[in-house]
Each structure stands twice: as structure tokens, then as C-alpha cells.
Amino acid sequence: MRRWPVLAALAAAACSGGSSGRPPPVTDLSGTLAITSDAAQPTAFALAGMTALTVVAHVRGGTPGAHAARVDVLAPSGDLYAQLQGSIDPGASGDATLTRVLEVRGTPIDRYHQTGTWTFVLAVDDGPALAQAAVVITE
């Protein structure tokens, strides 16, 4: 009675996907990212006058329905600082927008004067990067 290979194959099939409840990564998407500051000059990224950064991700294409969107925020060191998550639904138009705020004042960015190039990377449904943007935060 050799049941083990069959059981192993069934277990492997169950673990390979489809049962997570998440849609597969969408591959026919494109996206853009825009980063603005709440400082007096919205394109100036001076740490001294900044409270937060607003991150706007715009996605085009894909199938209607809810999709998980994530913007990875990388510190100047290249380390992952934060993940800004949300849900998008391209709907019939095929367009969706996700807006998130990255607090600056009172956070380690402010306390430790983490200046330099901050990178933002957009992904949908854990797929490949759709868009990338960078801003330089100065003293």
C-alpha cells in the first residue's frame, strides 16, 4: 500500500496556491507614483518644515475587483522603513488610485534626521514593481 506519494502530491498541490483566497498577481497593470510634502512648498522636501509626505499611487489596467496594493518605503540606507498598504479596485474604467500618508514629524525620520534619498515602490497583489519614485529629504 503505497499511499505516501499520492498524499505528498496532494499536499504539494494544496500548498502551491489557489487556496489562499487572494487573486493571482495581475500582470497587465501599469502604475505611477507621486510624492508630495505638506510643507509650504509641496515639492520641497526639507525636514524642518515637513509634517508628512503624501503618496499617491495610480494604477491602470487589470481586472475589476479588489486587489491588494502596497507601497514599500525604503530609507536612504536601502532598508525597508514602512509598507503603506491598501486596496484598489480598477472597476470598469481600469483606473484606480490609492492615497496614503507617511508621517514624518515625531517619527524616527524626524528624531534621527534621516535625510537623503527615500525610495517608494508600488506593487499590486504581491506582483512585480509597477512604479518607483524617489525624493530627497534635506535638513
C-alpha positions as CSV (number, residue, x, y, z in Angstrom):
1,M,0.0,0.0,0.0
2,R,1.9,3.0,-1.3
3,R,-0.2,6.0,-0.3
4,W,2.6,8.4,0.6
5,P,3.5,9.6,-2.9
6,V,-0.2,10.4,-3.6
7,L,-0.6,12.2,-0.2
8,A,2.6,14.1,-0.8
9,A,1.4,15.1,-4.3
10,L,-2.0,16.3,-2.9
11,A,-0.3,18.2,-0.1
12,A,2.1,19.9,-2.6
13,A,-0.9,20.8,-4.8
14,A,-2.8,22.3,-1.9
15,C,0.2,24.4,-0.9
16,S,1.0,25.7,-4.4
17,G,-1.7,28.3,-4.5
18,G,-5.3,28.7,-5.2
19,S,-6.4,28.2,-1.7
20,S,-5.1,31.4,-0.2
21,G,-8.2,33.4,-1.1
22,R,-6.1,36.0,-2.8
23,P,-6.3,36.6,-6.5
24,P,-3.2,35.7,-8.5
25,P,-0.8,38.6,-9.3
26,V,-2.1,40.8,-12.0
27,T,0.3,41.2,-14.9
28,D,-1.4,43.7,-17.2
29,L,-1.1,46.7,-15.0
30,S,0.9,49.9,-15.1
31,G,1.3,52.4,-12.5
32,T,2.7,55.8,-11.4
33,L,3.6,57.2,-8.0
34,A,3.6,60.9,-6.9
35,I,5.1,62.0,-3.6
36,T,4.2,65.5,-2.2
37,S,5.1,67.2,1.0
38,D,2.8,69.2,3.3
39,A,5.4,71.9,3.7
40,A,4.8,75.4,2.4
41,Q,6.5,74.3,-0.9
42,P,4.9,71.0,-1.8
43,T,7.8,70.0,-3.9
44,A,10.4,70.9,-1.3
45,F,11.4,68.1,0.9
46,A,13.1,70.0,3.8
47,L,12.8,68.0,7.0
48,A,12.4,71.2,9.2
49,G,9.0,72.2,7.8
50,M,7.6,68.8,7.0
51,T,4.8,67.0,8.9
52,A,4.1,64.2,6.4
53,L,4.5,63.0,2.9
54,T,1.5,62.1,0.8
55,V,1.9,59.1,-1.5
56,V,-0.5,58.8,-4.4
57,A,-0.4,55.6,-6.5
58,H,-2.3,55.5,-9.7
59,V,-2.9,52.1,-11.3
60,R,-4.2,51.5,-14.9
61,G,-5.4,48.2,-16.3
62,G,-6.2,44.9,-14.6
63,T,-9.4,43.2,-13.9
64,P,-12.2,44.8,-11.9
65,G,-12.4,43.7,-8.3
66,A,-10.4,44.3,-5.1
67,H,-6.7,44.0,-5.3
68,A,-4.1,44.5,-2.6
69,A,-1.8,47.4,-3.2
70,R,1.4,48.1,-1.4
71,V,4.0,50.9,-1.5
72,D,7.3,49.9,0.1
73,V,9.1,52.9,1.6
74,L,12.9,52.4,1.6
75,A,15.1,54.6,3.8
76,P,18.3,56.2,2.4
77,S,20.2,53.2,3.8
78,G,18.2,51.0,1.5
79,D,16.4,49.3,4.4
80,L,12.6,48.8,4.3
81,Y,11.2,51.6,6.5
82,A,7.5,51.1,6.1
83,Q,4.8,49.4,3.9
84,L,1.8,51.5,3.0
85,Q,-1.0,49.1,2.2
86,G,-4.5,49.4,0.9
87,S,-7.0,48.0,-1.5
88,I,-7.7,49.2,-5.1
89,D,-10.5,48.3,-7.5
90,P,-9.8,49.3,-11.1
91,G,-13.6,48.9,-11.9
92,A,-14.9,49.1,-15.4
93,S,-12.7,52.1,-16.3
94,G,-9.5,50.2,-15.4
95,D,-8.2,53.0,-13.3
96,A,-7.7,53.1,-9.5
97,T,-5.9,55.4,-7.1
98,L,-4.5,54.7,-3.6
99,T,-3.5,57.6,-1.4
100,R,-1.5,57.1,1.8
101,V,0.3,59.4,4.2
102,L,3.7,58.8,5.6
103,E,4.1,60.7,8.9
104,V,7.4,62.4,9.3
105,R,7.2,64.7,12.3
106,G,7.7,62.8,15.6
107,T,8.9,59.6,13.8
108,P,12.4,58.2,13.5
109,I,12.8,60.2,10.3
110,D,12.5,63.4,12.3
111,R,14.1,62.3,15.5
112,Y,17.2,60.8,13.8
113,H,17.4,63.3,10.9
114,Q,17.2,60.6,8.3
115,T,17.9,62.8,5.3
116,G,18.9,61.6,1.9
117,T,17.1,59.7,-0.9
118,W,13.9,57.9,0.1
119,T,12.5,55.4,-2.5
120,F,8.9,54.4,-2.9
121,V,8.0,51.2,-4.8
122,L,4.4,50.2,-5.9
123,A,3.3,46.6,-6.2
124,V,-0.2,45.1,-6.6
125,D,-1.2,41.6,-5.4
126,D,2.4,40.9,-4.5
127,G,3.4,41.1,-8.1
128,P,6.4,42.9,-9.6
129,A,7.1,46.6,-9.1
130,L,4.8,48.7,-11.2
131,A,6.3,52.1,-10.4
132,Q,9.1,53.7,-8.4
133,A,9.6,57.2,-7.2
134,A,12.3,58.9,-5.1
135,V,12.5,62.1,-3.1
136,V,15.5,63.7,-1.4
137,I,14.8,64.9,2.1
138,T,17.2,67.6,3.2
139,E,17.8,69.3,6.5
